Every structure is written in structure tokens, then in C-alpha cells.
Amino acid sequence: MQSMTVPEHILPVGELITSSEQVAPQTIVNSVAERFFATTELDAIAVVEGKEPVGLVTRTKMLFTLFRRFGFELYGKNSIITIADTSPLIVPENKPLNEVIDMALERPPQDIYDEIIVTYPDGAYRGLLSVKQLVIQQSNALANNILQKEIASARAQELEKISQVKSQFLANVTHELRSPVNAIIGLAELLRMAAEKNSIEQIKERLSFMISSATNLRAIITNILDLSKIEAGKMEVIRQNCNASALIAEIAETTRILVGKKPVSVEVSAPAMPIMIFTDPIKLRQIITNLASNASKFTESGKITLTLTIIGSSLEISVTDTGMGIKEEHLDKLFTAFGQIEDAKTKQHEGTGLGLTISRNFAELLGGSISVSSVFGNGTTFTVSLPIQNMERQGGLYNAE
């Protein structure tokens, strides 16, 4: 059989293998998860039966699967092949670099940045390729072609950014999930001890703390699932008549509870009459609640103001605080999935960095938008703008038909 000839400036991908990690198809999911948890640099593992590759497990997809509701219970004791990608991109070691990159980037968006399996000529598993590293190599190989070099460099930068976002997400979500889980486990043990002593008061107190921790855990998981639905295009919008004035007043009360004992007042500025709009009230509530919750976290003194106004054919709801504010260079990170200004290891405020991303997506699903303005040290204002069509004032109410 005649071997493939490769031009001098085009490398065969067999020379660019970055990892040879592998597991057998029968390995249980929990065991593979432990390998990912133990080695933060490990991005993917090939599933190999005998010598033949039969699947691929990437860190991001596996953790998303396990972090879904009851993920560990559903899949933890199964063999890894049940949740592995059984149709990954597999290429022979002598395949030219440029052809492999084109094949990788032609995959569906959710698979573009997954590792690639490389085989020996006889089909036996040899190792894994990092798409990011391939793009960098392509950039070097095409250095004599300025246009191609710029394209490759842009791809490498995009992949580097995605890699950083992925790493930050894993750090954040691990931190945020561990805290309430550890709290629930500890409180359960204290409950057992209190029950043995027949101490009803201690049981009531610890149950209250346990419910709070479980609620926090549920909120984190809900955010992750919401983002998954949005990215999959499966988030539904159910519109109905909604009293925006009453909704803002309710959220203000909740925000006062979140503020707690801090010297922060929560005020509402809105027209005296009810403002009725036709929208999805659940999503609108989640948007404004996310914004108000953020304001309560980052405001140590002063006030938080929820403002409801009608400008032309739009309804605008603003959440303004007198908190720490945001530096201008950080504003573009606010609505990035998993993007947080604070480092996961040193941050003082809880959160996975999903709330604002979900809020912007919800606002767009409702036909609106979110904007932000801030002066570092002097507070921040988030404004949600929603369209109102055929609005008429009838009997003291603004009605959107």
C-alpha cells in the first residue's frame, strides 16, 4: 500500500500528539471523574478496547453530565462508555495537519474544541491531539502566508480564551457546589447527634440551615441547567399578562431580606398606577431578581433603587446601587458565561458567574436587552429594556395587547 506523501511545510499530526491517556470501556464513571478531579491539566481521555479506540471523554462534557440533576446517582456506577462520545474524530497518524484542522472545525459547534484521537496505520490507538495546539502549529507552518497566519492566530486566540473560560468555570462551579454539599453533610451529622439527645430546638435550628444550604445548591444547579437549555435552543417563553409594578415591589421586599443588617435601603421608583405588560413573568422575575441579588452582594452601605419607567414604546426597569462599582476594563466580562471579576480561590462573594449571562439571554428571548453603566467606587446601574406594542392607557392601567 502506497504511503501518503506530505509536503515539507505540512506536518503529519502523529508528531503533535499531546496526550496518551486512556481507559477501558468497562471503567466506572466515578473512577474516571476522580482522574479528572485529581489532574486539572487533564482535558480528555480516550476509551480504548483492546488496542482500538471506541470513544472519547472530555472534562467539560463529563462534568456537565455529572452536575445535572442526579447526575452522579444516574451515571456514577455505570461504565464510562455509556456517557462517552462514541463517534469522536479519529485520524491516522500520517494525516496532514491542515486537513485535520479543517475536519475539526467542520464539526458541530459543541464538538469543535474536543480532542482528536490519533491511530497507528493498523487502527490501534496512539494518542490524543489538542485542537488548540494544532491551530498554533498551523500558524507556524503557514508563516510565509500572511493572510493564513492571521486566520490561524485568530483561531488560536479564540481557543485560548475558551480554554480560560472553561478553566474558570470548572474552578467556580467546583467551589460553589462543594460549599453547600459540605454544609449539608455536616448539618446532617449534627442533626443525627441532636436527635440522639432529643433536642428539638437544635433539630429545628439545624434543619433551617440545611434547607438554606440545599436551596443554594438548587439555585446553582438550576443556573447550569438553564444555560444548557439556552445553548441548546430549548428554553421556552410563555407570555401572559403581568403587573410589572407589583413584580418590582415583590422583588424589592426580597432584596431587603438579602441585604440583611447592612446599612442599605431598598427603594422603588415607579408610576402610581399599575403597569401591565404581556411577557413571560417567570423569566422577567428571574432577570430582575438576579440583578437585585448582585446589587445586595456588592453594596455595603447606601441604597439600592429599582426604577420602572416607560420610554416611547419600551418598558425600562433599572437596578441602581451605591456599591463598589465596576472598572471599565471589566465591563465586557460581565455577560460572559462563567466570567467573574473575582478569582474563584480568593473571591469574597458567592456565585458561578452565570446569573448575568442567563439574564441577558432571557431578556433577548423576551425581545429586549440589558445594558450596564458603572463608575468604579460609585455604584452600578443595570437597565432592562423590553418592547411594548399597541400599548394603551385604559382605566388607569397600561395594557399591552
The 8 nearest C-alpha neighbors of each residue, nearest first, counted from 0:
[[1, 2, 3, 120, 121, 4, 93, 91],
 [0, 2, 3, 4, 120, 93, 5, 94],
 [3, 1, 0, 4, 93, 5, 120, 94],
 [2, 4, 5, 1, 93, 94, 95, 0],
 [5, 3, 2, 6, 93, 1, 95, 7],
 [4, 6, 9, 3, 7, 95, 11, 10],
 [7, 5, 9, 8, 4, 10, 95, 11],
 [6, 8, 9, 5, 10, 4, 140, 11],
 [9, 7, 6, 140, 10, 141, 5, 139],
 [10, 8, 6, 7, 95, 96, 5, 140],
 [11, 9, 96, 95, 12, 8, 7, 5],
 [12, 10, 95, 93, 94, 13, 96, 14],
 [11, 13, 15, 14, 96, 92, 94, 95],
 [12, 14, 92, 11, 15, 16, 93, 117],
 [13, 15, 12, 16, 11, 10, 92, 93],
 [16, 14, 12, 13, 17, 128, 133, 11],
 [17, 15, 128, 127, 18, 126, 13, 14],
 [16, 18, 128, 127, 15, 129, 19, 126],
 [19, 17, 127, 126, 20, 16, 128, 129],
 [18, 20, 126, 127, 21, 125, 17, 16],
 [21, 19, 44, 18, 45, 126, 22, 43],
 [20, 22, 45, 44, 46, 47, 19, 23],
 [23, 21, 46, 47, 45, 24, 26, 44],
 [22, 24, 47, 25, 26, 46, 48, 21],
 [25, 23, 80, 26, 46, 79, 48, 78],
 [24, 26, 78, 23, 27, 79, 80, 77],
 [27, 25, 78, 23, 24, 79, 28, 22],
 [28, 26, 78, 77, 79, 30, 76, 29],
 [27, 29, 79, 75, 31, 30, 78, 77],
 [30, 28, 75, 32, 31, 27, 33, 76],
 [29, 31, 33, 28, 32, 27, 34, 26],
 [30, 32, 34, 28, 33, 29, 35, 27],
 [33, 31, 29, 35, 34, 30, 28, 36],
 [32, 34, 36, 30, 31, 35, 37, 29],
 [35, 33, 37, 31, 32, 36, 38, 30],
 [34, 36, 32, 38, 33, 37, 41, 39],
 [37, 35, 33, 34, 38, 32, 39, 41],
 [36, 38, 34, 35, 33, 39, 32, 41],
 [39, 37, 35, 40, 41, 36, 34, 33],
 [38, 40, 41, 36, 35, 37, 42, 166],
 [41, 39, 38, 42, 35, 37, 43, 166],
 [40, 42, 39, 38, 43, 35, 58, 44],
 [43, 41, 58, 57, 40, 44, 35, 39],
 [42, 44, 57, 56, 58, 41, 114, 45],
 [45, 43, 20, 21, 56, 55, 57, 46],
 [44, 46, 21, 55, 54, 47, 20, 56],
 [47, 45, 54, 22, 55, 21, 23, 53],
 [48, 46, 52, 23, 51, 53, 22, 45],
 [49, 47, 51, 23, 50, 52, 24, 53],
 [48, 50, 51, 47, 23, 52, 123, 124],
 [49, 51, 123, 124, 48, 47, 52, 122],
 [50, 52, 123, 48, 47, 124, 49, 53],
 [53, 51, 47, 124, 46, 54, 48, 50],
 [54, 52, 47, 46, 85, 51, 48, 55],
 [53, 55, 85, 46, 84, 83, 52, 45],
 [56, 54, 45, 84, 46, 83, 44, 87],
 [55, 57, 83, 44, 43, 45, 84, 61],
 [58, 56, 43, 60, 59, 42, 61, 44],
 [57, 59, 42, 61, 60, 43, 62, 35],
 [58, 60, 62, 61, 57, 63, 165, 42],
 [61, 59, 63, 62, 57, 58, 64, 56],
 [60, 62, 64, 58, 63, 59, 57, 65],
 [61, 63, 65, 64, 59, 60, 66, 58],
 [62, 64, 60, 66, 61, 65, 59, 67],
 [65, 63, 61, 62, 67, 66, 70, 60],
 [64, 66, 70, 62, 71, 67, 63, 61],
 [67, 65, 63, 64, 70, 62, 68, 220],
 [68, 66, 70, 65, 64, 69, 63, 224],
 [67, 69, 70, 66, 220, 65, 71, 224],
 [68, 70, 72, 71, 73, 67, 65, 66],
 [71, 69, 65, 67, 73, 68, 72, 66],
 [70, 72, 75, 65, 74, 73, 69, 66],
 [71, 73, 69, 70, 75, 74, 76, 65],
 [74, 72, 70, 71, 69, 75, 76, 77],
 [73, 75, 77, 71, 76, 72, 70, 28],
 [74, 76, 71, 29, 28, 77, 72, 73],
 [77, 75, 27, 74, 28, 29, 78, 72],
 [78, 76, 74, 27, 75, 28, 79, 81],
 [77, 79, 27, 25, 26, 80, 28, 81],
 [78, 80, 28, 27, 81, 26, 24, 82],
 [79, 81, 83, 24, 82, 78, 25, 54],
 [82, 80, 79, 83, 78, 77, 74, 24],
 [81, 83, 80, 79, 84, 61, 74, 56],
 [84, 82, 80, 56, 55, 54, 81, 85],
 [85, 83, 55, 54, 86, 87, 56, 82],
 [84, 86, 54, 83, 53, 87, 55, 80],
 [85, 87, 84, 54, 88, 53, 55, 89],
 [88, 86, 84, 85, 89, 55, 54, 115],
 [87, 89, 115, 116, 90, 86, 103, 114],
 [90, 88, 116, 117, 115, 87, 91, 118],
 [91, 89, 117, 118, 116, 92, 94, 88],
 [92, 90, 118, 117, 93, 94, 119, 120],
 [91, 93, 13, 94, 12, 117, 118, 119],
 [94, 92, 11, 91, 13, 12, 95, 3],
 [93, 95, 11, 91, 92, 12, 96, 90],
 [96, 94, 11, 98, 97, 10, 12, 9],
 [95, 97, 99, 12, 10, 98, 11, 9],
 [96, 98, 100, 99, 95, 101, 137, 9],
 [99, 97, 101, 100, 96, 95, 102, 94],
 [98, 100, 102, 96, 101, 97, 103, 95],
 [101, 99, 103, 97, 102, 98, 104, 96],
 [100, 102, 98, 104, 99, 103, 105, 97],
 [101, 103, 99, 105, 100, 104, 98, 106],
 [104, 102, 100, 101, 105, 106, 111, 99],
 [103, 105, 101, 111, 106, 102, 100, 112],
 [106, 104, 102, 103, 101, 107, 111, 108],
 [105, 107, 111, 104, 103, 110, 108, 102],
 [108, 106, 110, 109, 111, 105, 104, 103],
 [109, 107, 111, 110, 106, 112, 104, 105],
 [108, 110, 107, 111, 112, 106, 113, 60],
 [111, 109, 113, 107, 108, 112, 106, 103],
 [112, 110, 108, 106, 104, 113, 103, 109],
 [111, 113, 110, 130, 114, 109, 131, 103],
 [114, 112, 110, 111, 115, 57, 130, 129],
 [113, 115, 129, 128, 130, 127, 112, 43],
 [116, 114, 128, 88, 127, 89, 117, 113],
 [115, 117, 89, 127, 126, 88, 90, 128],
 [118, 116, 90, 126, 91, 125, 92, 127],
 [119, 117, 124, 125, 91, 122, 123, 92],
 [118, 120, 123, 122, 121, 92, 125, 91],
 [121, 119, 122, 91, 118, 92, 123, 93],
 [120, 122, 119, 123, 118, 91, 124, 51],
 [123, 121, 118, 119, 120, 51, 124, 91],
 [124, 122, 51, 50, 119, 118, 121, 125],
 [125, 123, 118, 51, 52, 50, 126, 119],
 [124, 126, 118, 117, 119, 123, 19, 127],
 [127, 125, 19, 117, 18, 16, 116, 124],
 [128, 126, 116, 18, 115, 16, 117, 19],
 [127, 129, 115, 16, 114, 17, 130, 116],
 [128, 130, 114, 132, 131, 133, 17, 115],
 [131, 129, 133, 132, 112, 114, 128, 134],
 [130, 132, 129, 134, 133, 158, 155, 135],
 [131, 133, 135, 129, 130, 134, 136, 128],
 [134, 132, 130, 136, 135, 131, 137, 129],
 [133, 135, 137, 131, 136, 132, 155, 151],
 [136, 134, 138, 132, 137, 133, 155, 131],
 [137, 135, 133, 139, 138, 134, 140, 132],
 [136, 138, 134, 140, 139, 135, 133, 141],
 [137, 139, 151, 148, 135, 136, 141, 140],
 [138, 140, 136, 142, 137, 141, 135, 148],
 [141, 139, 137, 138, 142, 8, 136, 9],
 [140, 142, 138, 143, 139, 144, 148, 137],
 [141, 143, 139, 144, 148, 140, 138, 145],
 [144, 142, 141, 145, 148, 140, 147, 139],
 [143, 145, 147, 142, 141, 146, 148, 149],
 [146, 144, 148, 147, 143, 149, 142, 141],
 [145, 147, 149, 148, 144, 150, 151, 141],
 [148, 146, 150, 149, 144, 145, 151, 141],
 [147, 149, 145, 138, 151, 146, 150, 142],
 [150, 148, 152, 146, 147, 151, 153, 145],
 [149, 151, 147, 153, 148, 152, 154, 146],
 [150, 152, 138, 154, 148, 153, 149, 134],
 [151, 153, 155, 149, 154, 150, 148, 138],
 [152, 154, 156, 150, 155, 151, 149, 157],
 [155, 153, 151, 157, 152, 156, 158, 150],
 [156, 154, 152, 158, 153, 157, 134, 135],
 [157, 155, 159, 153, 158, 154, 160, 152],
 [156, 158, 154, 160, 159, 155, 153, 161],
 [157, 159, 161, 155, 160, 156, 131, 162],
 [158, 160, 162, 156, 157, 161, 155, 163],
 [159, 161, 163, 157, 162, 158, 156, 164],
 [162, 160, 158, 164, 163, 159, 165, 157],
 [161, 163, 159, 165, 160, 164, 158, 166],
 [162, 164, 166, 160, 165, 161, 167, 159],
 [165, 163, 161, 167, 166, 162, 168, 160],
 [166, 164, 162, 168, 163, 167, 161, 169],
 [167, 165, 163, 169, 168, 164, 162, 170],
 [166, 168, 164, 170, 165, 169, 171, 163],
 [167, 169, 171, 165, 337, 170, 166, 172],
 [170, 168, 166, 172, 167, 171, 173, 165],
 [169, 171, 167, 173, 168, 172, 343, 174],
 [172, 170, 168, 174, 343, 351, 173, 169],
 [171, 173, 175, 169, 174, 351, 170, 168],
 [174, 172, 170, 176, 171, 175, 169, 177],
 [173, 175, 171, 177, 172, 176, 170, 178],
 [174, 176, 172, 173, 177, 178, 171, 351],
 [177, 175, 173, 178, 174, 172, 179, 180],
 [176, 178, 180, 174, 175, 179, 181, 173],
 [177, 179, 181, 180, 176, 175, 182, 174],
 [180, 178, 182, 212, 181, 177, 216, 176],
 [181, 179, 183, 177, 182, 178, 176, 184],
 [182, 180, 184, 178, 179, 183, 177, 185],
 [181, 183, 179, 185, 180, 184, 186, 178],
 [184, 182, 186, 180, 185, 181, 209, 187],
 [183, 185, 187, 181, 182, 186, 180, 188],
 [186, 184, 182, 188, 187, 183, 181, 189],
 [187, 185, 189, 183, 188, 184, 190, 182],
 [188, 186, 190, 184, 185, 189, 183, 191],
 [187, 189, 191, 185, 186, 190, 192, 184],
 [190, 188, 186, 192, 191, 187, 193, 185],
 [191, 189, 187, 193, 188, 192, 202, 186],
 [190, 192, 188, 194, 189, 193, 187, 195],
 [191, 193, 189, 195, 190, 194, 188, 196],
 [194, 192, 190, 196, 198, 195, 191, 202],
 [195, 193, 197, 191, 196, 192, 190, 198],
 [194, 196, 192, 193, 197, 191, 198, 190],
 [195, 197, 193, 194, 198, 192, 199, 191],
 [198, 196, 194, 195, 199, 193, 202, 192],
 [199, 197, 193, 196, 201, 200, 194, 202],
 [198, 200, 202, 201, 197, 203, 193, 194],
 [201, 199, 203, 202, 198, 204, 205, 193],
 [200, 202, 204, 203, 198, 199, 205, 193],
 [201, 203, 199, 205, 200, 204, 190, 206],
 [204, 202, 206, 200, 201, 205, 199, 207],
 [205, 203, 201, 207, 206, 202, 200, 208],
 [204, 206, 208, 202, 207, 203, 201, 209],
 [207, 205, 209, 203, 208, 204, 202, 210],
 [206, 208, 210, 204, 205, 209, 203, 211],
 [209, 207, 205, 211, 206, 210, 212, 204],
 [208, 210, 206, 212, 211, 207, 183, 205],
 [211, 209, 213, 207, 212, 208, 214, 206],
 [210, 212, 208, 214, 209, 213, 215, 207],
 [213, 211, 179, 215, 209, 214, 210, 216],
 [212, 214, 216, 210, 215, 211, 209, 217],
 [215, 213, 217, 211, 216, 212, 210, 218],
 [214, 216, 212, 218, 213, 217, 211, 219],
 [217, 215, 213, 219, 214, 218, 179, 212],
 [216, 218, 214, 220, 215, 219, 221, 213],
 [217, 219, 221, 215, 216, 220, 214, 222],
 [220, 218, 216, 222, 221, 217, 215, 223],
 [219, 221, 223, 217, 222, 218, 224, 216],
 [222, 220, 218, 224, 223, 219, 225, 217],
 [223, 221, 225, 219, 220, 224, 226, 218],
 [222, 224, 220, 226, 221, 225, 227, 219],
 [225, 223, 227, 221, 226, 222, 220, 228],
 [226, 224, 222, 228, 227, 223, 221, 229],
 [225, 227, 229, 223, 228, 224, 230, 222],
 [226, 228, 224, 230, 225, 229, 231, 223],
 [229, 227, 231, 233, 225, 234, 226, 230],
 [228, 230, 226, 232, 234, 231, 227, 233],
 [229, 231, 227, 232, 228, 226, 233, 234],
 [230, 232, 228, 229, 233, 227, 234, 226],
 [233, 231, 229, 230, 234, 228, 235, 227],
 [234, 232, 228, 231, 229, 235, 230, 227],
 [233, 235, 228, 229, 232, 236, 225, 231],
 [234, 236, 233, 237, 232, 364, 228, 229],
 [237, 235, 279, 238, 234, 364, 365, 282],
 [238, 236, 279, 235, 239, 278, 280, 281],
 [239, 237, 279, 278, 277, 236, 240, 280],
 [238, 240, 277, 278, 279, 241, 237, 280],
 [241, 239, 277, 276, 278, 275, 242, 238],
 [240, 242, 276, 275, 243, 277, 280, 239],
 [243, 241, 275, 244, 245, 274, 246, 273],
 [242, 244, 246, 274, 245, 241, 275, 247],
 [245, 243, 247, 246, 273, 242, 274, 248],
 [246, 244, 248, 247, 242, 243, 249, 273],
 [245, 247, 243, 249, 244, 248, 242, 250],
 [248, 246, 250, 244, 249, 245, 251, 243],
 [247, 249, 245, 251, 246, 250, 244, 252],
 [250, 248, 246, 252, 251, 247, 245, 253],
 [251, 249, 253, 247, 252, 248, 254, 288],
 [250, 252, 254, 248, 249, 253, 247, 255],
 [253, 251, 255, 249, 250, 254, 248, 256],
 [252, 254, 250, 256, 255, 251, 257, 249],
 [253, 255, 257, 251, 256, 252, 250, 258],
 [256, 254, 258, 252, 253, 257, 265, 251],
 [255, 257, 253, 259, 254, 258, 252, 260],
 [256, 258, 254, 259, 255, 295, 253, 292],
 [259, 257, 255, 295, 256, 261, 254, 260],
 [258, 260, 256, 257, 261, 255, 263, 262],
 [261, 259, 262, 258, 263, 256, 257, 255],
 [260, 262, 263, 259, 258, 299, 300, 298],
 [263, 261, 300, 260, 301, 264, 299, 302],
 [262, 264, 301, 302, 300, 261, 265, 258],
 [265, 263, 302, 303, 266, 301, 262, 255],
 [264, 266, 303, 302, 304, 255, 251, 263],
 [265, 267, 304, 303, 305, 264, 268, 251],
 [268, 266, 305, 304, 306, 269, 248, 265],
 [267, 269, 306, 305, 307, 266, 304, 270],
 [268, 270, 307, 306, 267, 271, 308, 244],
 [271, 269, 272, 268, 307, 273, 308, 274],
 [270, 272, 269, 273, 244, 274, 268, 395],
 [271, 273, 270, 395, 396, 274, 244, 397],
 [274, 272, 244, 396, 275, 242, 271, 397],
 [273, 275, 397, 243, 244, 242, 396, 272],
 [276, 274, 242, 398, 397, 241, 243, 273],
 [277, 275, 399, 241, 240, 398, 278, 242],
 [276, 278, 240, 239, 399, 241, 238, 400],
 [277, 279, 238, 239, 280, 276, 240, 241],
 [278, 280, 238, 237, 281, 282, 239, 236],
 [281, 279, 283, 282, 284, 278, 241, 238],
 [282, 280, 284, 283, 279, 285, 237, 286],
 [281, 283, 285, 284, 280, 279, 286, 361],
 [282, 284, 280, 286, 285, 281, 279, 287],
 [283, 285, 281, 282, 287, 286, 288, 280],
 [286, 284, 282, 288, 283, 287, 289, 281],
 [287, 285, 358, 283, 289, 284, 288, 282],
 [286, 288, 290, 284, 289, 285, 291, 283],
 [287, 289, 285, 291, 290, 286, 292, 284],
 [290, 288, 292, 286, 287, 291, 285, 354],
 [289, 291, 287, 293, 288, 292, 294, 286],
 [292, 290, 294, 288, 293, 289, 287, 295],
 [291, 293, 289, 295, 294, 290, 288, 296],
 [294, 292, 296, 290, 291, 295, 289, 297],
 [293, 295, 291, 292, 297, 296, 320, 298],
 [294, 296, 292, 258, 293, 298, 297, 291],
 [297, 295, 293, 294, 298, 292, 348, 258],
 [296, 298, 294, 322, 295, 293, 323, 299],
 [299, 297, 322, 295, 300, 296, 294, 321],
 [298, 300, 261, 322, 297, 263, 262, 301],
 [301, 299, 263, 262, 298, 261, 302, 322],
 [302, 300, 263, 321, 264, 262, 299, 303],
 [303, 301, 264, 263, 265, 321, 320, 304],
 [302, 304, 320, 265, 319, 266, 264, 321],
 [303, 305, 266, 319, 267, 318, 265, 306],
 [304, 306, 318, 267, 317, 268, 266, 319],
 [307, 305, 268, 317, 316, 269, 267, 304],
 [306, 308, 316, 269, 315, 268, 317, 305],
 [309, 307, 315, 314, 310, 269, 316, 306],
 [308, 310, 314, 313, 315, 311, 307, 312],
 [311, 309, 313, 312, 314, 308, 315, 384],
 [310, 312, 313, 309, 314, 387, 386, 308],
 [311, 313, 387, 386, 310, 388, 314, 309],
 [314, 312, 386, 387, 310, 385, 311, 309],
 [313, 315, 309, 385, 384, 308, 386, 310],
 [316, 314, 384, 308, 383, 307, 309, 313],
 [315, 317, 307, 383, 306, 382, 308, 384],
 [318, 316, 382, 306, 381, 305, 383, 319],
 [317, 319, 305, 381, 380, 304, 291, 382],
 [318, 320, 380, 304, 303, 379, 317, 381],
 [321, 319, 303, 378, 322, 379, 294, 302],
 [322, 320, 378, 301, 377, 302, 298, 303],
 [323, 321, 298, 378, 297, 320, 324, 377],
 [322, 324, 376, 378, 377, 375, 297, 298],
 [323, 325, 378, 375, 376, 379, 374, 377],
 [324, 326, 375, 373, 374, 327, 329, 323],
 [327, 325, 375, 329, 328, 330, 324, 374],
 [326, 328, 329, 330, 325, 373, 375, 374],
 [327, 329, 326, 330, 331, 325, 332, 340],
 [330, 328, 327, 326, 332, 331, 325, 340],
 [329, 331, 327, 332, 333, 328, 326, 325],
 [330, 332, 329, 333, 328, 334, 335, 327],
 [333, 331, 335, 330, 329, 334, 338, 339],
 [332, 334, 330, 331, 335, 338, 355, 339],
 [333, 335, 356, 355, 332, 336, 331, 359],
 [336, 334, 338, 332, 333, 356, 337, 331],
 [335, 337, 338, 356, 353, 334, 352, 164],
 [338, 336, 352, 168, 353, 351, 335, 339],
 [339, 337, 335, 352, 336, 332, 333, 164],
 [340, 338, 352, 341, 337, 333, 332, 342],
 [339, 341, 342, 338, 329, 332, 333, 346],
 [340, 342, 346, 339, 343, 345, 347, 348],
 [341, 343, 346, 345, 344, 340, 339, 167],
 [342, 344, 171, 346, 345, 170, 341, 174],
 [345, 343, 342, 346, 170, 174, 171, 341],
 [344, 346, 342, 343, 347, 341, 348, 174],
 [347, 345, 341, 342, 343, 348, 344, 349],
 [346, 348, 345, 349, 341, 343, 342, 344],
 [349, 347, 346, 350, 296, 297, 341, 345],
 [350, 348, 347, 175, 351, 346, 296, 352],
 [349, 351, 352, 348, 175, 353, 171, 219],
 [350, 352, 171, 353, 172, 337, 175, 168],
 [351, 353, 337, 338, 339, 350, 354, 336],
 [352, 354, 356, 337, 351, 336, 355, 357],
 [355, 353, 357, 356, 352, 289, 358, 222],
 [354, 356, 358, 334, 357, 353, 359, 333],
 [355, 357, 334, 353, 359, 358, 354, 336],
 [356, 358, 360, 354, 355, 359, 361, 353],
 [359, 357, 286, 355, 361, 356, 360, 354],
 [358, 360, 362, 356, 361, 357, 369, 355],
 [359, 361, 357, 363, 362, 358, 364, 356],
 [362, 360, 364, 358, 363, 359, 357, 365],
 [363, 361, 367, 359, 365, 368, 364, 360],
 [362, 364, 366, 367, 360, 365, 361, 368],
 [365, 363, 361, 366, 362, 360, 236, 367],
 [366, 364, 362, 363, 367, 361, 278, 385],
 [367, 365, 363, 364, 362, 385, 386, 368],
 [368, 366, 385, 363, 362, 384, 365, 386],
 [367, 369, 362, 384, 363, 383, 359, 370],
 [370, 368, 383, 382, 359, 384, 362, 381],
 [371, 369, 382, 381, 383, 368, 372, 384],
 [372, 370, 381, 380, 382, 373, 369, 379],
 [371, 373, 380, 379, 381, 370, 374, 330],
 [374, 372, 379, 324, 325, 378, 380, 375],
 [375, 373, 377, 324, 378, 376, 325, 379],
 [374, 376, 324, 325, 326, 377, 323, 373],
 [375, 377, 323, 324, 378, 374, 322, 325],
 [378, 376, 374, 375, 324, 321, 323, 322],
 [379, 377, 321, 324, 322, 320, 323, 373],
 [378, 380, 373, 324, 320, 319, 372, 374],
 [381, 379, 319, 372, 318, 371, 373, 382],
 [380, 382, 371, 318, 317, 370, 319, 372],
 [383, 381, 317, 370, 369, 316, 371, 384],
 [384, 382, 369, 316, 315, 368, 317, 385],
 [383, 385, 315, 367, 368, 314, 313, 369],
 [386, 384, 367, 314, 313, 315, 366, 383],
 [387, 385, 313, 312, 314, 367, 388, 366],
 [386, 388, 312, 313, 390, 399, 314, 385],
 [387, 389, 390, 399, 386, 312, 400, 313],
 [390, 388, 399, 400, 391, 387, 398, 312],
 [391, 389, 399, 388, 398, 387, 397, 400],
 [392, 390, 398, 397, 393, 389, 399, 396],
 [391, 393, 397, 396, 398, 395, 394, 390],
 [392, 394, 396, 395, 391, 397, 398, 390],
 [395, 393, 396, 392, 397, 272, 398, 391],
 [394, 396, 393, 272, 392, 397, 273, 274],
 [397, 395, 393, 392, 394, 273, 398, 274],
 [396, 398, 392, 274, 275, 391, 393, 390],
 [399, 397, 275, 390, 391, 396, 276, 400],
 [398, 400, 390, 276, 277, 389, 388, 387],
 [399, 389, 398, 390, 277, 388, 276, 391]]
